[in-house]
Amino acid sequence: MSHQEGPLYGSQRELLGPLATRLADLGVLKWVIAITASLGAVLEIIDTSIVNVAMPHIQGNLGATLSEVGWVSTGYACANVIMIPLAAWLGSRFGRKSYLIFSLVGFTLSSAMCGLSTSLSMLIVARVLQGLCGGGLLAKAQSILFETFSREEQPAAQAIFGVGVIAGPVMGPVLGGFLTDTLGWRSIFFINLPIGIIAVLMTLVCLPRDVAEDKVETKVDWTGIALLAVGLGCLQTMLEEGQQEDWFSSRFIVTMAVGAAIALGLFIWNELKVAYPAVDLRVLRHRSLAAGSLYSLILGIGLYGVMFAVPIFVQDYLSFTAFQSGLLLLPGALASASGMLLMGKISGRFDPRFLIACGAMIMVSTALMLSQINPDTGTDSLFFPLLIRGMGSVMIFLPLSLATLGNLPKRDVAAGTGFYNLTRQLGSSVGIALITTMLARREGIHYAHLAEHVSAFRTVATDRLQHYQQLFQSLGSDPHTAQLQAHSLIERLLSSQAMLLSFADVFYYVAFIFVISLPLILLLGGRPRSAPVGAH
């Protein structure tokens, strides 16, 4: 078996069905498997953000408060992060094909349950089930690609996976906004049904069947699973609800923080002690995986932080709808998708650390360009930075996956991809929580600073106030009303300027994050060795 052929053409050939064997003979089976695995991951990623634009409609239709309907998103996110690190153990215990099919079927059925929900509690339960099944899709998709393709083919295979991971968070609001406006909020869940069914059928046909040797019968680490569920559940809840609850001034958030710290501490101690852990933390002995996972956390903070901040800016300052803000991000997502496919062809020729460093500097320059926002900023001035950001993200994402996971031995691939995807997911949550808090706090600070310059002792301020007062009087207001309107206008202008300055601070913060994380790149692995993936 040559290195280019990959493991499916050797010992696993007898495990294929008739149609899969025919596809193998045509030399396309591996690429069909790549699309199949990535399809499930795209479903999971899009559903992370697609529901956000429909929240007001769900709230009104099901008679919920804003805080109550927020659990539709929080429940999914918590269940998702709990399952991602468990995917490797579940795949080895039940077989990777069986577990992937179970996850796809479960995700599809729970999507139908979401769309059919008649109460908020039913919808939240369905979203938790959807998140539990979806967590397995993301981690298993990438591990299947590493187990299926030879090292020489990994860049192209990971590019197919990366298209969905990069474009999914942008496609979610666009697709969600369109479906909600035209067909109603239930359609954002029903759209998963045909895609899920296709993914299940492709998995049944194309993936080699599981064999007894691939299944590891071990004692179930119930203690580790319970501690992981409590720890990550508390951590994700804290990140999702922190700003709304005013962080540590809330007893609920303090409880979540303490619960996360204790449970995750005990989880790490338990997993390093037991013979058959639910999550094999020992894979972090590989330096490239440890460094890459840490950088993945930072990437999640910076990359998804910008994608979170820009829509908020255009919706709050430019009065865009969620659908319009999604369309603004769409060209950058399309640039990422096309750039990912191009990077899949050329990345194997370069040291991934060089590409990551170049991508990081592009992200820094993009953040600095976005930090120059001003009262005249519009879609034209945002288009180019967002387009460049899309290309920069590609130069980080694909090489980072290869540098982190490309040299892992086959036995550690599943656990490694699970941990790697978990850190990126948590990085996204941490980034959104930090940016949400920073926007609120910095806006208050800037408003107070600006307000100091508006007083009766400053000629410029009093002249501006008199000008507005005369303007409102010319429009028919009496002197007292005109004075109140002028003061109100000044307050709105101060608030608007404070908001602009707070967004500029956020983009400076993102640039700073990428700069200080550059030394981590030196700890990553270089170009993957040319040995086949299946080699131990």
N, C-alpha and C positions, 0 to 999 in steps of 0.2 A: 504494500500500500504506500503510495507516494504521499509526501507531505501535503501536496495540493489537493489530493482527493478527499481527505478528511475521514473521520471515523465511521461515517455512515456507509461508506463503500467497502468496508472490510467486514469485521466480525459482526456488525449489526445488520448486515444485509438480509439475513434469514429472518429478522424480526419485522421486516416490512411487509405490508399488504400488497396486493397485486398492483393497484394504482400507484402506490408509493414506489414500488420496484420499477415500474415503467418510467416514472419521473426521474428516478435515480439513473436509469439507463440514458435518459436524455440530458443528464447533467444539471438538472434544475431543482432537484428535490431540496437541497440545502437552502436554496433561496426561497423556496415556498415555505419551508420551516421558519426561516427568518421573518417572513411576512406574517406568518401565523402567530408566532410568539409575540411579535411587536404589536399585532392587532389587539391582543389582550391588554398589553401595557398601555396602549393609546386609550382604550376604553377607561381604564382606571385613572389615568392622568386627566383626561378631559372632564370626568365626573367630579374631580376635585374642585374645579372652578365653575363648571357649567351651571351649578345650582345657585351661585351667588347672585346672578342677575335676576333670578326669578323669586328671590326672597320676599319682596313686597307683595307679589301676587299670591304666594303661598300663605303669607301672613293674613292677607285679607280673606282668602278663600276658606281657610281653616280656623279663622277667628283667634289667632295667636298674637301675643305681644312680641315686640322686637327681640327681647332677650330670650323668649321661649323658642322662636323660630330659628335663632342662632344655633341651637343644638342640632338642627338638621345638618349643618356643616361641621360642627364640632364633633358630633357623634361619629360621622364618617371618618374624619381625620384621626381621631383617637383609635378607632378600630383598625385603621389602615396601618399606622405605625407599629401597632402591637404585632400584626401578622407578618410584616416584612422580614424581621429577623428570624421568625419561626419557619419561614418557607423552606429553608434548607433541610431542617429536621423532618418536616412533614413530607417533603419530596423523597427523602431517603427512606422513610418509614413505609410510605404507601406507593412509591414509584413516581417518577417525575411526570409521566404521561397521565396516570390516574389522578394525581393531585392537580395538574393543570386543567384537566377536563372538569374535575369537581369545582375548581375555582371559577371557571368560565360558566358552568351551568348555574352555580350559586349566584354569581354576579348577575347573570341574565334574569333569573327568577326573582331575585331581590329588586332588580330594576323594575320589573313588572309590578311587584308589590308596592314600590314607591309610587308608581303612576296610578295605582288603584286605591291608594290610601284615602280614607274618609275622615281621618282625625290626625292631629299633630303627633300624638303618641305612636300611632301606627306608622307614620312616615319616619319618625326618628328610629324606631326599631328596625324598619326596612333599610334605612341608611346605615345603621350599624352593621347589619348583615352584609350589605353591599361593600362596606369598608373591610370587613373581615375576609371576604372572598377576593376583593380587589388587591389587598396587600400581597397575596400570593402571586398575582399576575405580574406585578412589576418586577419582583425579585427573580422569579423563575424564568421570565422571558430572557433576561440578560444571561443567566447561568446556562440556559439551553443553547444560546448562541455560542458561548465560550466552549461548551462541550461538543458542539456540532461541527464547528469550523476549525480548520487548521490555523496556526498562528499567522501564516501569510495572508489568510483570507479574513482575519479578524477586523481590520479597518473597514472593509466594505460591509461586513455583517453588522458591526456596531454602528455604522452610519445609518443603516436602515432603522435600527432601534432608536438611535439618537434623533431622527427626524420627528418621531412621535413625542419623545420626551421634551424636546425644545419647543416644538410648535403646539403641543397639546394645551399648555396653560393659556396660550393666546386664543386658540380655536374655541376653548370652552365658553368664554363670554360672548364671542361672536355668534357661535351656534346657539347658545342658550338664549341670547337676546332675540335672535331671529325666530326661533321656535316658540318662545314665550309670547311674542307679539302676534304671531300668525296662527298658532295652533293651541296656545295655552300652556301653562307651566307643566302639566302632566306629560306633554310630548317630549320634554327634555329627558325623561326616563324611558319612555317607550321607544325612543330612537335607538336605544341600546339593544333592543330585542333582535332585529334582523342582523345587526353586526355580531352580536353574541352568538347567535345560531350559526352563522357562517364560520366564526372562529372555532366553535365546538366541532363542526363537521370537518374543517381543515385539520384540526388536531387529531381527530379520530383516524383520518385517512393517512396523514403524512408522517406523524411521529412514530418511531419504532415502538413496538409494544414493550411493556415492562417485563423484566425477567426476575426470577427469585433472587439471583445474585445481586441485583441492584437494590433490593430492599433490605434494610438493616433492621432486624428485630431487636430492639433494646428496651430496657426498662424506661418507662415514661417519666420524665423529670417534671412531675406535677408542681413541685415547689418552685422550680425555675420559671415555669410557664406562668404560675400565679403571680410571682414577684415581678416578672416582666410586664404582665398585663396591668398590674397596679401602678408600677413605676412609670411606664411610658404613658399610660392613661392619665395619670395625675400631671405629668410633665406637659403633655399636649393640651390638656384642659387649661392648665395655667397659662400657656402661651396664647391659646385661643381667646380666653376670657379675661386676661390680665388687664388690658387697657380699659375695657368696659367696667371692670370692678375696681379701678384705680389701684391696681397692683397690691402692694403689701399693706395698704391701709384696710384691705378687705380680709376678714377672717377666713373666708372661703379660699382665697388665693394663697394665704399663708398655709392653710391646711394642705392644699394641693402641693405646694413647694416642699413642705416637710415630708409628706407622703412619698413624693417622687424621690427625694434624697435618700430616705431610709430604704424604700423598696428597691431602688436601683443599686444602692450600696450592698444590700443583702443579696441581690441577684448576682452581682459580679462575684462576690465571695462564694456563693453556692455553685455557680457555673465553673469556677476554677477548681472546686473541690470534688464534684461528683464525677463518676467515671463516664457517664453518658449524658452530657449536658444538652438541654433543649437548644441552646445557642452556643456554638463552639467559639468562645472568645480566644482560644489558643491560636486561631488563624492570624491574630494580630502580631504574631511573632514575625511575620513577613513584613519587613520594613516598608516596602512599597505600598502594601495594603494599609498599614497604620497611617503613613503620611498621606496617602491618597484619600483615605476616608476623612481625615482631618481637613484636608484641602477641599474635599467635597462639601463638608459642613460650611466652610467659608464661601464656597461657590454658591451654595444654596442661599446664604444670607445676601450676598451681593447681586447675584444674577436675578433671583426672583424678587429681591427687594426693589430693584428698579422697575420690574414689570408690575409690581404692586403700587409703587409711588406714582408712576406716570398716569395710569388711569384715574387715580384719586385727584391728581392735579387738574386734569382736563375736565373731570366731572364737577369738581368744586369750584374751579376758577373760570373755566371756559364754558361751563354748563352743558357739557356733553352728556348724552345718555350712555348707559353701559355698552350698548351695541355700537355706538359711534366710537367710543374709546377703544373697543375691540378692533374696529376697522382701522384705527390709527396704528395699532400694533401689528396689524396683519402683514404689511409689506416687510417688516423686519423678520417676522416669523417665516415668510416665504423665502427671504434671503437666507435664513438659517437652514431651512430645509434643503435648498439647492446647494448651499455651501457645505452642508453635511455630506451630501453625496460626492461632491468634489473632494472634500477632505478624506473621504473613504478611499479614494484612488491614490492620493499623494502622501498621506500621513505616514505610511510605512517606510517612506524614503528618508524621513527626518527623525531626529531624536525627539520624542514626545515632550521632553522638558523644555526644549527650545520653542516648540509650538505653543505650549501652555504659557510660557513667559511672554511671548508675543501677544497671545490672546488677552492675557491679564493687562498688559499695557494698553491695548486697544480699549478694554473695558474702563481703565482709568481715564483715558482721554475722552471717552464717551461721557462718563459721569461728570467730568469737568466741563464739557460742552453743555450738558444739561443744567449744570449749576449756574449758568449765565442767564437763566430765565428772568424775564422782566415784564412790566405791564403790557408790552407789545408782543410778547411771545404768543405764537399761534401754531397751527398745525404745520405750516411751512417750515418754521424754525425747529420743530421737533422731528420732522421726517428724516433728515439726514443723520442726526445722532442715533436715532432708533435703528436705522438701516445698518449703520456701522456696528452698533451694539450686537445686532443679530449675527454678523460675521465673526465678531470677537468671541461670542459665546461658543460658536462652533469650534474655534481654535483651542478652546479650553476643554469642552465637554468630551469630544472624541479622543484626543490624545490622553486626557486624564484617565478615562476608562481603560485604555490600553496600557498605560504606565502603571496603573494600580492593580489591574487584574490579569494582564497579559502573561505574566510569568508565574502565576500560581499553579501548583500541581493540580491535577484533575480532582483529587479528593477534597481539595479546599475551595474549589471554584464556587460551589453553591453557597457555602457559608460566607465566603468573601463577598460575593455579589449582594447577598442579603444585607450585610453590614454596610457596604458601600452605598447602597440605595437608601438605607435607613438614615445615614448621616446627611445625605442630600435632602431628604424629606424633612428631617428635623431642622436643617439649616434654613430651609424655606420658611418654616414656622417661626424660628427664632428671628429671622430677618424681618418678617412681616410684623411680629410683635414689637421689635425694636424700633422699626420705622414708624409704626402707628403711635407709639409712645413719644418718640422723638418729635414727630410733627406737632403733637398736642403741646408738649412742654416748650419747644422752641418757639412756637407761635405765640404763646403767652409771654415769653421773655421778650421777644421782638416787639410785641404790642406795647408792653410796659415801657420799653426803651423809646419807641417812637412817640408814645403819648407824652413823654417828658418834654418833647420839643414843641408841643402844642399847648400854649398857655397865653394868658392875657398880656404877658410881659414880652412876647415875641411878635414883632411887627409883621413878619411874614404870615404867621398863623392868624392874627387878627384881621389882616387884609383879606386873606383867603376866606375866612368866615363871613366877613361883611360882603364879599363878592357873591358867595352862595346865597346869603340872605336876600340880597337885592335881586338875584336871579329868581328865587322862589316868589318874591313879592311881584315881580313882573309877570309871573305866571298866574297871579290871582290870589295868592295866599296873604292873609293879614300879617302884620309885623311879628306878632308872637308866634304864630304857626310857622312862618318863614324861618324864624330863629331856631325853632325846634328841628325843622327839616334840615337846616344847615348843619347843626350839631350832629344829627343822625348821619348825614352824608359824610362828614369828617370821620366819624367812627367807622363807617363802612370802608372808607378809603384806608384808614389805619389797619383795619382787620385784613383787608386785601393785600396790603404791602407786607404785613407780618406773615401772612400765609406764604407769599412768594419767597420771603427770606428763609422760612422754615424748610421749604422744599429745596432751596439752594443748599442749606445745611445738610440735608439728607443725602444729596448727591455728592457733596464733599466727603461725607462719612463713607459712602460706598467706595469712592476712589481710595480713601485711606485704608479701608479693609483690604483691598486688592494689593496695595503697595506693601503693607506690613506682612502679608502672607507670602510674598515672593520667596523668602528663604526656604519655605517648605518644599518648593519644587526641587531643590537639590537632593532631598531625601527620596524622591520618587525613582522608580526603575527606569532604565533606558529603553532602547528598542527591544521588543520581545525577542527571545531566542527563537531560532528557527525550528526547534524541536516541535513535533506534533503535539496538539493539545492533550491528547490522551496519555502522553508520557507522564510517568511519575518521576 
